[in-house]
């Protein structure tokens, strides 16, 4: 949604996805459980951010299996950590938040990948999530 000044307005859901990305990425980089990281970032661990972070944490094995089965030629370990985290959040949403349109979930994930990862990450994330979406929706 444009705000009229040429900049995109960030809505609460986009912000929540970004905050969940930050929390989960930090967990992975520090090899810590979500609870430990949340204790340091309690202010952002609310609402949709909490739902996304908890959902990924609790369903990680199933989420990772879905991603792995749809990422041709890429193991989870070979993916950049930020891409892996973005894919986990979006896959959780595709499976568990059926009220959110597929296009919104994929678009948000692609935007996060473009902002926080490599030049090719947007296309990669888009391809994997499109395949996941076809199998779960």
Residue pairs with C-beta under 8 A, 6 or more apart in sequence:
1 8
1 9
1 11
2 8
2 9
3 9
12 47
12 48
13 48
13 108
14 108
14 111
16 47
16 48
16 49
16 52
17 48
17 49
17 52
17 89
17 108
17 109
17 112
18 112
19 44
19 45
19 49
20 48
20 49
20 52
20 53
20 56
20 89
21 82
21 85
21 86
21 89
21 112
21 116
22 41
22 44
23 34
23 37
23 38
23 41
23 44
23 45
23 49
23 53
24 34
24 53
24 56
24 57
24 85
24 88
24 89
25 81
25 82
25 85
26 32
26 37
26 41
27 33
27 34
27 36
27 37
27 57
28 81
28 84
28 85
29 81
30 36
30 37
33 57
34 53
34 54
34 57
38 45
38 53
45 53
52 89
52 92
52 93
55 92
55 96
56 63
56 88
56 89
56 92
59 92
59 95
59 96
60 88
62 95
63 88
63 91
63 92
63 95
64 76
64 88
66 91
66 95
66 132
66 135
66 136
67 76
67 84
67 87
67 88
67 91
67 128
67 132
68 75
68 76
69 135
70 128
70 131
70 132
70 135
71 79
71 87
71 128
71 131
74 124
76 84
79 87
80 117
80 118
80 121
82 113
82 116
82 117
82 121
83 113
83 117
83 118
83 121
83 124
83 125
86 109
86 112
86 113
86 116
86 117
86 121
86 125
87 109
87 125
87 128
87 129
89 109
90 105
90 106
90 108
90 109
90 125
90 129
90 132
91 129
91 132
93 100
93 105
94 102
94 105
94 129
94 132
94 133
94 136
94 137
95 136
97 105
98 137
102 133
102 137
105 129
105 133
106 125
106 126
106 129
106 130
106 133
109 125
109 126
109 129
110 122
110 125
110 126
110 129
111 122
112 125
113 121
113 122
113 124
113 125
114 121
114 122
